[in-house]
Amino acid sequence: MLDPYVKSLSLQQLKHHIQSMVNEGILVEQQFAQVQELKNSENPKFLAQVLNDFCDGAESSIANLNKLLGEEHVEFDKLNASIHQLKGSSSTIGAYQMRLATVDLIKAVDEQNKERSLEALKKVTAEYLRIQYKLQTIIQLENKIYDIESKPAMNDGNCAAGPSNSKHI
């Protein structure tokens, strides 16, 4: 049967991919592990859902920040909610470099410096794109593992999955 082998291979790929992100300084291992530990048999798609929610929220926040900073007269107080949402969600999943980029954006916004804020937002966006691509790989592997685990077990007999040999009268 191929499924246990594919599952084992997928688990190894997932572990290696996450470790690679930790080694690159993209993820904080302990924080990401805490999110992973919340996945259980009652909610086997938890990690994929959290990562999808992170990506959706980050894209929305970044779009809102671009819109607000693109206005002729920037209302800096309106930027804080989106920035703090980005910082919080980045911290939650352990997205270290993205969290650092949001800290720089907070400082620029606190100074009410539009040019510096735009530069900091470019860094936030770049870090998001960097992590988003890698998180998609984790989501795909998690979904692959879930699909394998949720398949009904097949009998090991040679003809178990094939048509019945009995004749109906």
C-alpha positions as CSV (number, residue, x, y, z in Angstrom):
1,M,0.0,0.0,0.0
2,L,1.4,3.4,-1.0
3,D,-0.5,5.7,1.4
4,P,1.6,5.1,4.5
5,Y,4.8,5.7,2.5
6,V,3.4,8.9,0.9
7,K,2.2,10.0,4.4
8,S,5.7,9.4,5.9
9,L,7.4,11.1,3.0
10,S,5.0,14.1,3.3
11,L,5.6,14.3,7.1
12,Q,9.4,14.3,6.5
13,Q,9.0,17.0,3.8
14,L,6.9,19.1,6.2
15,K,9.4,18.8,9.0
16,H,12.3,19.6,6.7
17,H,10.5,22.6,5.2
18,I,9.6,24.1,8.6
19,Q,13.2,23.5,9.9
20,S,14.5,25.3,6.8
21,M,12.3,28.3,7.6
22,V,13.6,28.3,11.1
23,N,17.2,28.1,9.9
24,E,16.5,31.0,7.5
25,G,15.2,33.1,10.4
26,I,11.7,33.3,8.9
27,L,10.0,31.3,11.7
28,V,10.6,31.1,15.4
29,E,10.5,27.4,16.1
30,Q,8.8,27.5,19.6
31,Q,6.0,29.8,18.5
32,F,5.2,27.9,15.3
33,A,5.4,24.6,17.3
34,Q,2.8,26.0,19.7
35,V,0.4,26.6,16.8
36,Q,1.1,23.1,15.4
37,E,0.4,21.5,18.8
38,L,-3.2,22.9,18.6
39,K,-3.9,20.6,15.7
40,N,-5.7,17.5,16.9
41,S,-8.1,14.7,15.8
42,E,-11.1,17.0,16.4
43,N,-9.6,19.7,14.2
44,P,-7.0,18.1,11.9
45,K,-7.0,21.0,9.5
46,F,-6.3,23.6,12.2
47,L,-2.8,24.5,11.1
48,A,-3.8,24.9,7.5
49,Q,-6.7,27.1,8.6
50,V,-4.6,29.3,10.8
51,L,-2.0,29.8,8.0
52,N,-4.7,30.6,5.5
53,D,-6.3,33.0,7.9
54,F,-2.9,34.6,8.5
55,C,-2.4,35.1,4.7
56,D,-5.9,36.4,4.1
57,G,-5.5,38.9,7.0
58,A,-2.0,40.0,6.0
59,E,-3.1,40.6,2.4
60,S,-6.1,42.6,3.6
61,S,-4.0,44.7,6.1
62,I,-1.3,45.4,3.5
63,A,-3.9,46.5,0.9
64,N,-5.5,48.8,3.5
65,L,-2.1,50.2,4.5
66,N,-1.2,50.8,0.8
67,K,-4.5,52.6,0.3
68,L,-4.1,54.8,3.4
69,L,-0.5,55.7,2.7
70,G,-1.3,56.4,-0.9
71,E,-3.6,59.3,0.0
72,E,-2.3,62.8,-0.4
73,H,-2.9,63.6,3.3
74,V,-2.1,60.5,5.4
75,E,-4.2,60.1,8.5
76,F,-1.5,58.2,10.5
77,D,-3.9,57.3,13.4
78,K,-5.9,55.1,10.9
79,L,-2.9,53.0,10.1
80,N,-2.4,51.6,13.6
81,A,-5.2,49.0,13.6
82,S,-3.9,47.3,10.4
83,I,-0.3,47.4,11.5
84,H,-1.0,46.0,15.0
85,Q,-3.1,43.2,13.4
86,L,-0.1,42.3,11.2
87,K,2.3,42.4,14.1
88,G,0.0,40.3,16.3
89,S,-0.7,37.6,13.7
90,S,3.0,37.5,12.7
91,S,3.9,37.0,16.3
92,T,1.2,34.3,16.8
93,I,2.6,32.1,14.1
94,G,6.2,32.9,14.7
95,A,6.8,34.9,11.5
96,Y,9.9,36.6,13.0
97,Q,11.1,38.7,10.0
98,M,7.7,39.9,9.3
99,R,7.1,40.9,12.9
100,L,10.4,42.9,12.8
101,A,9.3,44.6,9.6
102,T,6.0,45.6,11.3
103,V,8.0,47.1,14.2
104,D,9.9,49.3,11.8
105,L,6.6,50.4,10.2
106,I,5.1,51.2,13.6
107,K,8.1,53.5,14.3
108,A,7.8,55.3,11.0
109,V,4.0,55.8,11.5
110,D,4.6,57.0,15.1
111,E,7.0,59.6,13.6
112,Q,4.3,60.5,11.0
113,N,6.9,60.2,8.3
114,K,5.1,59.2,5.0
115,E,8.3,58.4,3.0
116,R,9.8,56.2,5.8
117,S,6.4,54.6,6.3
118,L,6.1,53.7,2.6
119,E,9.7,52.2,2.7
120,A,8.8,50.2,5.8
121,L,5.6,49.0,4.2
122,K,7.6,47.8,1.2
123,K,9.7,45.7,3.6
124,V,6.6,44.3,5.3
125,T,5.2,43.4,1.9
126,A,8.4,41.8,0.8
127,E,8.6,39.7,4.0
128,Y,5.0,38.8,3.6
129,L,5.5,37.6,0.0
130,R,8.6,35.6,1.2
131,I,6.7,33.8,4.0
132,Q,3.4,33.5,2.1
133,Y,5.1,31.4,-0.6
134,K,6.6,29.1,2.0
135,L,3.4,28.9,4.1
136,Q,1.6,27.7,1.0
137,T,3.9,24.7,0.8
138,I,3.1,23.9,4.5
139,I,-0.6,24.2,3.7
140,Q,-0.3,21.9,0.7
141,L,1.6,19.3,2.7
142,E,-0.8,19.5,5.6
143,N,-3.7,19.0,3.2
144,K,-2.0,16.1,1.6
145,I,-1.4,14.4,4.9
146,Y,-5.0,15.1,5.9
147,D,-6.3,13.6,2.7
148,I,-4.2,10.4,3.3
149,E,-5.4,10.2,6.9
150,S,-9.0,10.7,6.0
151,K,-9.1,8.0,3.3
152,P,-11.0,4.9,4.4
153,A,-8.6,1.9,4.9
154,M,-8.6,-0.6,2.1
155,N,-8.4,-4.3,2.7
156,D,-5.0,-5.9,2.0
157,G,-6.6,-8.7,-0.1
158,N,-5.8,-8.7,-3.8
159,C,-9.3,-8.2,-5.0
160,A,-10.7,-6.3,-2.1
161,A,-11.1,-3.1,-4.0
162,G,-12.2,-4.8,-7.3
163,P,-15.5,-6.0,-8.4
164,S,-17.2,-8.9,-6.6
165,N,-16.7,-12.4,-8.0
166,S,-20.1,-13.6,-6.7
167,K,-23.0,-14.0,-9.1
168,H,-26.3,-12.5,-8.3
169,I,-29.3,-14.5,-9.1
